[in-house]
Amino acid sequence: MINQVVPYTDSDKSKKEQVSEMFDDISPRYDLLNRLLSMGIDKGWRKTLIKLLEKEQPETILDIATGTADLAIAESKIKPKSIIGVDISEGMLAMGREKVSKLGLAKLITLETGDSENLKFANNTFDAVTVAFGVRNFEHLKKGLEEMNRVLKPGGSAMILEFSQPQKFPFKQIYFFYFRTVLPLVGKLVSGHSKAYTYLPESVASFPYGKDFAAIMKEANFKDIQWKALTFGICTIYTGKK
Ligand SMILES: C[S@@+](CC[C@H](N)C(=O)[O-])C[C@H]1O[C@@H](n2cnc3c(N)ncnc32)[C@H](O)[C@@H]1O
């Protein structure tokens, strides 16, 4: 299953190359824009995932598409023995490493270049695998989910946070107005990047959510799949077991 929505419609490069270039370009402003565009709510979404993760008491965690390491850093609060974050964008990882080192977390959190669709880790390595706002950017969604499943220990948990689409009036209307008009404009002004914040609503609009995403997790061999919509359905957290 190839995810067709790409940042640059006029480019011959693969989705993966386009996505890593785009995140390299916006990496210096990524955190600022996250706070600004979500009005700080993104922190609360990650916290909700951490609360679910804490119940599992994982000792080893892999955070895929870790970006600037916000989720990996939040995971340090539940005191695992190790956290590895992987990402295809060196720019995002560089910002993440700076934050991890400033917080004195460099012994706990390792950030490495890595592709979600071809992880270098052995089968059955981690107690938990997490992804926040990453799966939508994968070129091959099912392959990425299968890889998550492969590196999890039997009984281990996958936790995925991703944008979804509010369905109820008036949030649906307000959200779509904001996402399609305000967000691309502010995103372009602050990041200086013309495509990244139009790619965001376009990629969300065509991405499966709720039961449709859960069905793909099932195809990727996850069990006990559950999901919980957050903030009127703007985001959803999916959990599954190996
Ligand atoms: C929207 S950012 C999310 C970053 C971070 N997880 C967060 O919550 O802020 C998406 C990240 O996914 C990464 N990414 C996209 N495709 C990837 C892949 N195939 N393998 C690893 N990382 C990928 C991008 O480079 C980018 O850093």
The ligand as an SDF file (V2000), in Angstrom:
LIG
                    3D

 27 29  0  0  0  0  0  0  0  0999 V2000
    5.3730   15.3830   11.9650 C   0  0  0  0  0  0  0  0  0  0  0  0
    6.9520   14.8020   12.3930 S   0  0  0  0  0  0  0  0  0  0  0  0
    6.6930   14.0630   13.9880 C   0  0  0  0  0  0  0  0  0  0  0  0
    7.8840   14.1230   14.8820 C   0  0  0  0  0  0  0  0  0  0  0  0
    7.6610   13.7040   16.3200 C   0  0  0  0  0  0  0  0  0  0  0  0
    7.2890   12.3150   16.4250 N   0  0  0  0  0  0  0  0  0  0  0  0
    6.6440   14.5740   17.0160 C   0  0  0  0  0  0  0  0  0  0  0  0
    5.7280   14.0530   17.6390 O   0  0  0  0  0  0  0  0  0  0  0  0
    6.7740   15.8040   16.9510 O   0  0  0  0  0  0  0  0  0  0  0  0
    7.0980   13.3910   11.3460 C   0  0  0  0  0  0  0  0  0  0  0  0
    8.4790   12.7650   11.3570 C   0  0  0  0  0  0  0  0  0  0  0  0
    8.4050   11.5170   10.6670 O   0  0  0  0  0  0  0  0  0  0  0  0
    9.6610   11.3040   10.0610 C   0  0  0  0  0  0  0  0  0  0  0  0
    9.5230   10.2220    9.0810 N   0  0  0  0  0  0  0  0  0  0  0  0
    8.7510   10.2130    7.9720 C   0  0  0  0  0  0  0  0  0  0  0  0
    8.8820    9.0510    7.3230 N   0  0  0  0  0  0  0  0  0  0  0  0
    9.7470    8.2990    8.0430 C   0  0  0  0  0  0  0  0  0  0  0  0
   10.2930    6.9970    7.8840 C   0  0  0  0  0  0  0  0  0  0  0  0
    9.9880    6.2430    6.8110 N   0  0  0  0  0  0  0  0  0  0  0  0
   11.1330    6.5360    8.8220 N   0  0  0  0  0  0  0  0  0  0  0  0
   11.4750    7.2930    9.8970 C   0  0  0  0  0  0  0  0  0  0  0  0
   11.0160    8.5470   10.0920 N   0  0  0  0  0  0  0  0  0  0  0  0
   10.1540    9.0440    9.1730 C   0  0  0  0  0  0  0  0  0  0  0  0
    9.9780   12.6810    9.4900 C   0  0  0  0  0  0  0  0  0  0  0  0
   11.3220   12.8230    9.1260 O   0  0  0  0  0  0  0  0  0  0  0  0
    9.5510   13.5900   10.6430 C   0  0  0  0  0  0  0  0  0  0  0  0
   10.6060   13.8800   11.5120 O   0  0  0  0  0  0  0  0  0  0  0  0
  1  2  1  0
  2  3  1  0
  2 10  1  0
  3  4  1  0
  4  5  1  0
  5  6  1  0
  5  7  1  0
  7  8  2  0
  7  9  1  0
 10 11  1  0
 11 12  1  0
 11 26  1  0
 12 13  1  0
 13 14  1  0
 13 24  1  0
 14 15  1  0
 14 23  1  0
 15 16  2  0
 16 17  1  0
 17 18  1  0
 17 23  2  0
 18 19  1  0
 18 20  2  0
 20 21  1  0
 21 22  2  0
 22 23  1  0
 24 25  1  0
 24 26  1  0
 26 27  1  0
M  CHG  2   2   1   9  -1
M  END
$$$$
